Amino acid sequence: MHGARWTMNDSVNGTMVVCEETLGKAFKIGGLVLMIFFLTFGVLGNSLVCISVMKYSFLQKLSNYLVFSLAVSDILVSSSVLPFDVVYWVNFPRWTLGSYMCNLWNSLFFFTLTASIFNLLAISGDRFVAVVFPLKYQHWMTLETTKRVLVIVWCYSTITGVLLFIFLEPPRGEVYTFDLKPSFYSFLLFGNVLFPFSVMVILYSKIYFIAKKHARKIATASIPQNSSQPRLSSILSRELRIARTLGIVLCCFVVCWLPFLIINIKILLDEGVESCEIEILDTVLCWLAYMNCLFNPVLYAFISQEFRRAFHRTLFSWKSNFIQFIPRRETPSKEQTHMKKRGGATSGDNFINTG
């Protein structure tokens, strides 16, 4: 979808008709329901993550501030990018919102994608320092350092989105295009996506080998019992638990986004979409990428006990507040119930009867 290049010649107009005939109503309705589901629960789930981090002190750790930033980028994907996908899918393969809205959609897509990837890269770097240099972590990864990292992530993502909007050629007519110079598009795919992916894989590979080494030491009880080693073991165990949680988040991100990136590299090498099948495949793989916005809150709930406790408290408080707004029926007093059983009347009934 976001790597396509439709042009306004006769062959492509013919392809557009084939696309509409190929999709069918069932496929179109199914895709529409799926995207609305992603949009709704992507916003709700990641909002729950943000509210929990802000509300509960036991979640207010440096690593969770990075998780908070990742949740914000997922909210932006669901709330600012997916609505355009819904409109495009309803009118597929025609684009009916105008040329500059098409460029805005593409810019928002790469802005949020860049933010998500570099937030994950920051999380990977944070876990790497925590596991490889556990005793120096608190000195190196301070609150000020975390703030600077997040400012860099969001400034760079914003610059990427703005430049993309400037350099994209606006499409003509009711047609979706991603008309960008191959050099800039190559930078987006390799510099903003594949290179950070590679760095994250290297960092988590190092974390994995340290985890295995640490597990062997604990299993063989070979850790010397001096003043520093027990503390180091405790710190490593805690940081490795956090690293495992965030490592699963990273793996989920790679599984969801990698197929979409592969098809877009093929589109780049082929210099555009040449068939309806590729365009549909690109669109469906984009849905798989959007699924990642739903997975993160679920992963936090199942893997992290602290997040699970925070989610339970937050949802329970929402339920309690909701119940308070529901009007309740007044229960009759014991005296009224006794009089009704005897066939008597209440004071209100006596007043009416007297009249």
DRENDO-1510 file (C-alpha; in Angstrom, 1 decimal, always signed):
<recs>
REC; n; res; u; v; w
REC; 1; MET; +0.0; +0.0; +0.0 .
REC; 2; HIS; +2.6; +2.5; +1.1 .
REC; 3; GLY; +5.1; +1.4; -1.5 .
REC; 4; ALA; +2.8; +1.4; -4.5 .
REC; 5; ARG; +3.1; +3.6; -7.5 .
REC; 6; TRP; +0.0; +3.7; -9.7 .
REC; 7; THR; +0.1; +5.7; -12.9 .
REC; 8; MET; -2.7; +7.0; -15.0 .
REC; 9; ASN; -2.2; +5.0; -18.2 .
REC; 10; ASP; -4.7; +2.7; -19.8 .
REC; 11; SER; -3.1; -0.6; -18.6 .
REC; 12; VAL; -3.3; +0.5; -15.0 .
REC; 13; ASN; -6.9; +1.7; -15.4 .
REC; 14; GLY; -7.6; -1.8; -16.6 .
REC; 15; THR; -5.8; -3.3; -13.7 .
REC; 16; MET; -7.9; -1.2; -11.3 .
REC; 17; VAL; -11.1; -2.7; -12.6 .
REC; 18; VAL; -9.6; -6.2; -12.2 .
REC; 19; CYS; -8.7; -5.3; -8.6 .
REC; 20; GLU; -12.2; -4.4; -7.8 .
REC; 21; GLU; -13.5; -7.6; -9.4 .
REC; 22; THR; -10.9; -9.7; -7.7 .
REC; 23; LEU; -11.6; -8.4; -4.2 .
REC; 24; GLY; -15.3; -9.2; -3.9 .
REC; 25; LYS; -17.7; -7.9; -1.2 .
REC; 26; ALA; -16.7; -10.5; +1.4 .
REC; 27; PHE; -13.0; -9.7; +1.2 .
REC; 28; LYS; -13.7; -6.0; +1.3 .
REC; 29; ILE; -16.1; -6.2; +4.2 .
REC; 30; GLY; -13.7; -8.5; +6.1 .
REC; 31; GLY; -10.8; -6.2; +5.6 .
REC; 32; LEU; -12.9; -3.2; +6.7 .
REC; 33; VAL; -14.0; -5.0; +9.9 .
REC; 34; LEU; -10.4; -6.0; +10.6 .
REC; 35; MET; -9.1; -2.5; +10.3 .
REC; 36; ILE; -11.8; -1.0; +12.5 .
REC; 37; PHE; -11.0; -3.6; +15.1 .
REC; 38; PHE; -7.3; -2.7; +14.9 .
REC; 39; LEU; -8.1; +1.0; +15.1 .
REC; 40; THR; -10.4; +0.7; +18.2 .
REC; 41; PHE; -8.4; -1.7; +20.3 .
REC; 42; GLY; -5.0; -0.3; +19.2 .
REC; 43; VAL; -6.1; +3.0; +20.7 .
REC; 44; LEU; -7.7; +1.5; +23.8 .
REC; 45; GLY; -5.0; -1.0; +24.6 .
REC; 46; ASN; -2.1; +1.4; +24.3 .
REC; 47; SER; -4.0; +4.1; +26.2 .
REC; 48; LEU; -4.3; +1.6; +29.0 .
REC; 49; VAL; -0.5; +1.2; +29.0 .
REC; 50; CYS; +0.0; +5.0; +29.1 .
REC; 51; ILE; -2.5; +5.6; +31.8 .
REC; 52; SER; -1.0; +2.7; +33.9 .
REC; 53; VAL; +2.5; +4.1; +33.6 .
REC; 54; MET; +1.4; +7.6; +34.6 .
REC; 55; LYS; -0.9; +6.5; +37.4 .
REC; 56; TYR; +1.1; +3.8; +39.3 .
REC; 57; SER; +4.4; +4.6; +41.0 .
REC; 58; PHE; +5.6; +0.9; +40.7 .
REC; 59; LEU; +5.6; +1.3; +36.9 .
REC; 60; GLN; +7.4; +4.6; +36.9 .
REC; 61; LYS; +10.9; +3.3; +35.9 .
REC; 62; LEU; +13.2; +4.5; +33.2 .
REC; 63; SER; +12.6; +1.4; +31.0 .
REC; 64; ASN; +8.8; +1.9; +31.3 .
REC; 65; TYR; +9.1; +5.5; +30.1 .
REC; 66; LEU; +10.5; +4.1; +26.9 .
REC; 67; VAL; +7.6; +1.6; +26.8 .
REC; 68; PHE; +5.2; +4.6; +27.3 .
REC; 69; SER; +6.8; +6.3; +24.3 .
REC; 70; LEU; +6.4; +3.2; +22.2 .
REC; 71; ALA; +2.7; +3.0; +23.3 .
REC; 72; VAL; +2.3; +6.6; +22.1 .
REC; 73; SER; +3.6; +5.8; +18.7 .
REC; 74; ASP; +1.2; +2.8; +18.5 .
REC; 75; ILE; -1.7; +5.1; +19.4 .
REC; 76; LEU; -0.6; +7.5; +16.6 .
REC; 77; VAL; -0.6; +4.6; +14.1 .
REC; 78; SER; -4.1; +3.5; +15.1 .
REC; 79; SER; -5.6; +7.0; +15.3 .
REC; 80; SER; -3.8; +8.9; +12.5 .
REC; 81; VAL; -2.8; +6.3; +9.9 .
REC; 82; LEU; -5.4; +3.6; +10.0 .
REC; 83; PRO; -8.4; +5.9; +9.3 .
REC; 84; PHE; -6.8; +6.7; +5.9 .
REC; 85; ASP; -6.4; +2.9; +5.3 .
REC; 86; VAL; -10.1; +2.5; +6.0 .
REC; 87; VAL; -11.0; +5.1; +3.4 .
REC; 88; TYR; -8.6; +3.6; +0.9 .
REC; 89; TRP; -9.9; +0.1; +1.4 .
REC; 90; VAL; -13.5; +1.2; +1.0 .
REC; 91; ASN; -12.7; +2.7; -2.4 .
REC; 92; PHE; -9.8; +0.3; -3.3 .
REC; 93; PRO; -7.9; +0.8; -5.5 .
REC; 94; ARG; -9.0; +4.4; -6.0 .
REC; 95; TRP; -7.9; +7.3; -3.7 .
REC; 96; THR; -10.7; +9.8; -3.3 .
REC; 97; LEU; -9.4; +12.3; -0.7 .
REC; 98; GLY; -7.1; +14.3; -3.0 .
REC; 99; SER; -3.4; +14.5; -3.7 .
REC; 100; TYR; -2.1; +16.2; -0.6 .
REC; 101; MET; -4.1; +14.0; +1.7 .
REC; 102; CYS; -2.4; +11.0; +0.0 .
REC; 103; ASN; +1.0; +12.6; +0.7 .
REC; 104; LEU; -0.1; +13.3; +4.3 .
REC; 105; TRP; -1.1; +9.6; +4.8 .
REC; 106; ASN; +2.3; +8.4; +3.5 .
REC; 107; SER; +4.1; +10.9; +5.7 .
REC; 108; LEU; +2.2; +9.9; +8.8 .
REC; 109; PHE; +2.9; +6.3; +8.1 .
REC; 110; PHE; +6.6; +6.7; +7.9 .
REC; 111; PHE; +6.6; +9.2; +10.8 .
REC; 112; THR; +4.9; +6.6; +13.1 .
REC; 113; LEU; +6.9; +3.7; +11.7 .
REC; 114; THR; +10.2; +5.5; +12.4 .
REC; 115; ALA; +9.0; +6.5; +15.9 .
REC; 116; SER; +8.1; +2.9; +16.7 .
REC; 117; ILE; +11.4; +1.4; +15.4 .
REC; 118; PHE; +13.6; +4.0; +17.1 .
REC; 119; ASN; +11.7; +3.6; +20.4 .
REC; 120; LEU; +12.4; -0.1; +20.2 .
REC; 121; LEU; +16.0; +0.7; +19.4 .
REC; 122; ALA; +16.1; +2.9; +22.6 .
REC; 123; ILE; +14.5; +0.0; +24.6 .
REC; 124; SER; +17.1; -2.4; +23.2 .
REC; 125; GLY; +20.0; -0.1; +24.1 .
REC; 126; ASP; +18.6; +0.5; +27.6 .
REC; 127; ARG; +18.3; -3.3; +28.2 .
REC; 128; PHE; +21.8; -3.9; +26.8 .
REC; 129; VAL; +23.4; -1.4; +29.3 .
REC; 130; ALA; +21.3; -2.8; +32.1 .
REC; 131; VAL; +22.4; -6.4; +31.5 .
REC; 132; VAL; +26.0; -5.9; +30.2 .
REC; 133; PHE; +26.9; -3.2; +32.7 .
REC; 134; PRO; +24.4; -3.7; +35.6 .
REC; 135; LEU; +26.4; -1.8; +38.3 .
REC; 136; LYS; +26.9; +1.2; +36.0 .
REC; 137; TYR; +23.3; +1.3; +34.7 .
REC; 138; GLN; +22.0; +3.8; +37.2 .
REC; 139; HIS; +24.9; +6.2; +36.6 .
REC; 140; TRP; +24.7; +6.0; +32.8 .
REC; 141; MET; +20.9; +5.8; +32.2 .
REC; 142; THR; +19.6; +8.7; +34.3 .
REC; 143; LEU; +16.2; +10.4; +33.8 .
REC; 144; GLU; +18.0; +13.2; +31.9 .
REC; 145; THR; +19.6; +10.7; +29.6 .
REC; 146; THR; +16.2; +9.0; +28.9 .
REC; 147; LYS; +14.6; +12.4; +28.2 .
REC; 148; ARG; +17.3; +13.3; +25.7 .
REC; 149; VAL; +16.9; +9.9; +24.0 .
REC; 150; LEU; +13.2; +10.4; +23.6 .
REC; 151; VAL; +13.6; +13.9; +22.3 .
REC; 152; ILE; +16.0; +12.7; +19.7 .
REC; 153; VAL; +13.7; +9.8; +18.7 .
REC; 154; TRP; +10.6; +12.0; +18.2 .
REC; 155; CYS; +12.5; +14.9; +16.6 .
REC; 156; TYR; +14.1; +12.6; +14.0 .
REC; 157; SER; +10.8; +10.9; +13.3 .
REC; 158; THR; +9.1; +14.2; +12.8 .
REC; 159; ILE; +11.8; +15.4; +10.5 .
REC; 160; THR; +11.5; +12.2; +8.5 .
REC; 161; GLY; +7.7; +12.7; +8.1 .
REC; 162; VAL; +8.0; +16.4; +7.1 .
REC; 163; LEU; +10.7; +15.7; +4.5 .
REC; 164; LEU; +8.7; +12.9; +3.0 .
REC; 165; PHE; +5.7; +15.2; +2.7 .
REC; 166; ILE; +7.8; +17.8; +0.9 .
REC; 167; PHE; +9.6; +15.5; -1.5 .
REC; 168; LEU; +6.6; +13.2; -2.4 .
REC; 169; GLU; +5.1; +14.1; -5.8 .
REC; 170; PRO; +1.3; +14.6; -5.4 .
REC; 171; PRO; -0.7; +12.1; -7.3 .
REC; 172; ARG; -3.1; +13.1; -10.1 .
REC; 173; GLY; -6.7; +12.0; -10.3 .
REC; 174; GLU; -8.3; +9.3; -8.1 .
REC; 175; VAL; -5.2; +7.2; -7.9 .
REC; 176; TYR; -2.9; +6.2; -5.0 .
REC; 177; THR; +0.8; +6.9; -5.6 .
REC; 178; PHE; +4.1; +6.8; -3.7 .
REC; 179; ASP; +6.2; +8.8; -6.2 .
REC; 180; LEU; +9.5; +9.2; -4.5 .
REC; 181; LYS; +13.1; +9.3; -5.7 .
REC; 182; PRO; +14.6; +5.8; -5.3 .
REC; 183; SER; +17.5; +7.2; -3.3 .
REC; 184; PHE; +15.3; +8.7; -0.7 .
REC; 185; TYR; +13.0; +5.6; -0.6 .
REC; 186; SER; +16.1; +3.4; -0.2 .
REC; 187; PHE; +17.2; +5.5; +2.8 .
REC; 188; LEU; +13.7; +5.1; +4.4 .
REC; 189; LEU; +13.8; +1.4; +4.1 .
REC; 190; PHE; +17.5; +0.7; +4.9 .
REC; 191; GLY; +18.5; +3.6; +7.1 .
REC; 192; ASN; +15.3; +4.0; +9.1 .
REC; 193; VAL; +14.2; +0.3; +9.2 .
REC; 194; LEU; +16.7; -2.4; +8.3 .
REC; 195; PHE; +19.7; -0.8; +10.0 .
REC; 196; PRO; +17.9; -0.3; +13.3 .
REC; 197; PHE; +16.6; -3.8; +13.0 .
REC; 198; SER; +20.1; -5.2; +12.6 .
REC; 199; VAL; +21.4; -3.2; +15.6 .
REC; 200; MET; +18.5; -4.5; +17.8 .
REC; 201; VAL; +19.2; -8.1; +16.8 .
REC; 202; ILE; +22.9; -7.7; +17.7 .
REC; 203; LEU; +22.1; -6.1; +21.1 .
REC; 204; TYR; +19.5; -8.8; +22.0 .
REC; 205; SER; +21.9; -11.5; +20.8 .
REC; 206; LYS; +24.4; -10.2; +23.3 .
REC; 207; ILE; +21.8; -10.1; +26.0 .
REC; 208; TYR; +20.8; -13.7; +25.2 .
REC; 209; PHE; +24.3; -15.0; +25.6 .
REC; 210; ILE; +24.7; -13.2; +28.9 .
REC; 211; ALA; +21.4; -14.6; +30.1 .
REC; 212; LYS; +22.6; -18.2; +29.3 .
REC; 213; LYS; +25.9; -17.6; +31.0 .
REC; 214; HIS; +24.2; -16.1; +34.1 .
REC; 215; ALA; +21.7; -19.1; +34.2 .
REC; 216; ARG; +24.6; -21.6; +34.1 .
REC; 217; LYS; +26.3; -19.8; +37.0 .
REC; 218; ILE; +23.1; -19.9; +39.1 .
REC; 219; ALA; +22.5; -23.6; +38.2 .
REC; 220; THR; +26.0; -24.7; +39.2 .
REC; 221; ALA; +26.1; -22.3; +42.2 .
REC; 222; SER; +29.5; -21.1; +41.1 .
REC; 223; ILE; +28.9; -17.5; +42.1 .
REC; 224; PRO; +31.4; -16.6; +44.9 .
REC; 225; GLN; +29.7; -15.4; +48.1 .
REC; 226; ASN; +31.5; -12.2; +48.6 .
REC; 227; SER; +30.1; -8.7; +49.2 .
REC; 228; SER; +29.5; -7.7; +45.6 .
REC; 229; GLN; +28.5; -10.9; +43.8 .
REC; 230; PRO; +25.1; -11.6; +45.4 .
REC; 231; ARG; +24.0; -8.0; +44.7 .
REC; 232; LEU; +25.2; -8.3; +41.1 .
REC; 233; SER; +23.3; -11.6; +40.8 .
REC; 234; SER; +20.1; -10.0; +42.1 .
REC; 235; ILE; +20.5; -7.0; +39.7 .
REC; 236; LEU; +21.1; -9.2; +36.7 .
REC; 237; SER; +18.1; -11.5; +37.5 .
REC; 238; ARG; +15.8; -8.5; +37.6 .
REC; 239; GLU; +17.2; -6.8; +34.5 .
REC; 240; LEU; +17.1; -10.1; +32.6 .
REC; 241; ARG; +13.4; -10.5; +33.4 .
REC; 242; ILE; +12.7; -7.1; +32.0 .
REC; 243; ALA; +14.9; -7.8; +29.0 .
REC; 244; ARG; +13.0; -11.1; +28.3 .
REC; 245; THR; +9.7; -9.1; +28.3 .
REC; 246; LEU; +10.9; -6.4; +26.0 .
REC; 247; GLY; +12.7; -9.0; +23.8 .
REC; 248; ILE; +9.4; -10.7; +23.2 .
REC; 249; VAL; +8.0; -7.3; +22.2 .
REC; 250; LEU; +10.8; -6.8; +19.8 .
REC; 251; CYS; +10.4; -10.3; +18.2 .
REC; 252; CYS; +6.7; -9.6; +17.8 .
REC; 253; PHE; +7.5; -6.3; +16.1 .
REC; 254; VAL; +9.9; -8.1; +13.7 .
REC; 255; VAL; +7.4; -10.9; +12.8 .
REC; 256; CYS; +4.7; -8.3; +12.1 .
REC; 257; TRP; +6.7; -5.8; +10.1 .
REC; 258; LEU; +9.3; -7.9; +8.3 .
REC; 259; PRO; +6.9; -9.4; +5.6 .
REC; 260; PHE; +5.7; -5.9; +4.7 .
REC; 261; LEU; +9.3; -4.6; +4.5 .
REC; 262; ILE; +10.3; -7.5; +2.2 .
REC; 263; ILE; +7.5; -6.8; -0.2 .
REC; 264; ASN; +8.3; -3.1; -0.2 .
REC; 265; ILE; +12.0; -3.9; -1.0 .
REC; 266; LYS; +10.7; -5.9; -4.0 .
REC; 267; ILE; +8.6; -3.0; -5.0 .
REC; 268; LEU; +11.6; -0.7; -4.8 .
REC; 269; LEU; +13.7; -3.1; -6.9 .
REC; 270; ASP; +10.9; -3.5; -9.5 .
REC; 271; GLU; +10.5; +0.3; -9.6 .
REC; 272; GLY; +6.8; +0.1; -8.6 .
REC; 273; VAL; +3.8; -2.1; -8.5 .
REC; 274; GLU; +3.2; -4.0; -11.7 .
REC; 275; SER; +0.2; -6.1; -10.9 .
REC; 276; CYS; -3.0; -6.0; -8.8 .
REC; 277; GLU; -1.8; -9.1; -6.9 .
REC; 278; ILE; +1.3; -7.3; -5.6 .
REC; 279; GLU; -0.9; -4.3; -4.5 .
REC; 280; ILE; -3.3; -6.5; -2.7 .
REC; 281; LEU; -0.5; -8.5; -1.0 .
REC; 282; ASP; +1.2; -5.2; +0.0 .
REC; 283; THR; -2.1; -4.0; +1.5 .
REC; 284; VAL; -2.7; -7.3; +3.5 .
REC; 285; LEU; +0.8; -7.4; +4.8 .
REC; 286; CYS; +0.3; -3.8; +5.9 .
REC; 287; TRP; -2.6; -5.1; +8.1 .
REC; 288; LEU; -0.2; -7.7; +9.6 .
REC; 289; ALA; +2.1; -4.8; +10.5 .
REC; 290; TYR; -0.8; -2.9; +12.1 .
REC; 291; MET; -1.6; -5.9; +14.3 .
REC; 292; ASN; +1.6; -5.1; +16.2 .
REC; 293; CYS; -0.2; -2.1; +17.8 .
REC; 294; LEU; -2.6; -4.6; +19.4 .
REC; 295; PHE; -0.1; -7.1; +20.5 .
REC; 296; ASN; +2.1; -5.0; +22.8 .
REC; 297; PRO; -0.5; -4.3; +25.5 .
REC; 298; VAL; -1.5; -8.0; +25.5 .
REC; 299; LEU; +2.2; -9.0; +25.8 .
REC; 300; TYR; +2.7; -6.7; +28.8 .
REC; 301; ALA; -0.4; -8.2; +30.5 .
REC; 302; PHE; +0.7; -11.8; +30.0 .
REC; 303; ILE; +4.4; -11.4; +30.6 .
REC; 304; SER; +4.8; -8.6; +33.1 .
REC; 305; GLN; +3.2; -9.1; +36.5 .
REC; 306; GLU; +3.5; -5.4; +37.3 .
REC; 307; PHE; +1.7; -4.4; +34.1 .
REC; 308; ARG; -0.9; -7.0; +34.7 .
REC; 309; ARG; -1.6; -5.7; +38.2 .
REC; 310; ALA; -1.8; -2.1; +36.9 .
REC; 311; PHE; -4.2; -3.1; +34.1 .
REC; 312; HIS; -6.4; -4.9; +36.6 .
REC; 313; ARG; -6.5; -1.9; +39.0 .
REC; 314; THR; -7.2; +0.6; +36.2 .
REC; 315; LEU; -10.0; -1.5; +34.6 .
REC; 316; PHE; -11.6; -2.2; +38.0 .
REC; 317; SER; -11.6; +1.5; +38.8 .
REC; 318; TRP; -13.2; +2.3; +35.4 .
REC; 319; LYS; -15.8; -0.4; +36.1 .
REC; 320; SER; -16.5; +1.1; +39.6 .
REC; 321; ASN; -16.9; +4.6; +38.2 .
REC; 322; PHE; -19.2; +3.3; +35.4 .
REC; 323; ILE; -21.4; +1.5; +37.9 .
REC; 324; GLN; -21.8; +4.7; +40.0 .
REC; 325; PHE; -23.4; +6.5; +37.0 .
REC; 326; ILE; -26.0; +3.8; +36.4 .
REC; 327; PRO; -29.3; +4.8; +38.0 .
REC; 328; ARG; -30.5; +2.3; +40.7 .
REC; 329; ARG; -34.1; +1.3; +41.4 .
REC; 330; GLU; -35.1; +2.2; +45.0 .
REC; 331; THR; -35.7; -0.9; +47.0 .
REC; 332; PRO; -38.9; -0.8; +49.1 .
REC; 333; SER; -38.5; -0.6; +52.9 .
REC; 334; LYS; -39.4; -3.5; +55.2 .
REC; 335; GLU; -42.6; -1.7; +56.3 .
REC; 336; GLN; -43.8; -1.1; +52.7 .
REC; 337; THR; -43.1; -4.7; +51.8 .
REC; 338; HIS; -45.0; -5.9; +54.9 .
REC; 339; MET; -48.0; -3.7; +54.0 .
REC; 340; LYS; -48.1; -4.9; +50.4 .
REC; 341; LYS; -48.1; -8.5; +51.6 .
REC; 342; ARG; -51.2; -7.7; +53.8 .
REC; 343; GLY; -52.9; -5.9; +51.0 .
REC; 344; GLY; -52.5; -2.5; +52.7 .
REC; 345; ALA; -51.6; +0.8; +51.0 .
REC; 346; THR; -48.7; +3.1; +51.4 .
REC; 347; SER; -49.1; +6.7; +52.5 .
REC; 348; GLY; -49.1; +7.8; +48.9 .
REC; 349; ASP; -51.8; +5.3; +48.1 .
REC; 350; ASN; -54.0; +6.5; +51.0 .
REC; 351; PHE; -53.7; +10.1; +49.8 .
REC; 352; ILE; -54.9; +9.1; +46.4 .
REC; 353; ASN; -57.8; +7.0; +47.7 .
REC; 354; THR; -58.9; +9.8; +50.0 .
REC; 355; GLY; -59.2; +12.0; +47.0 .
</recs>
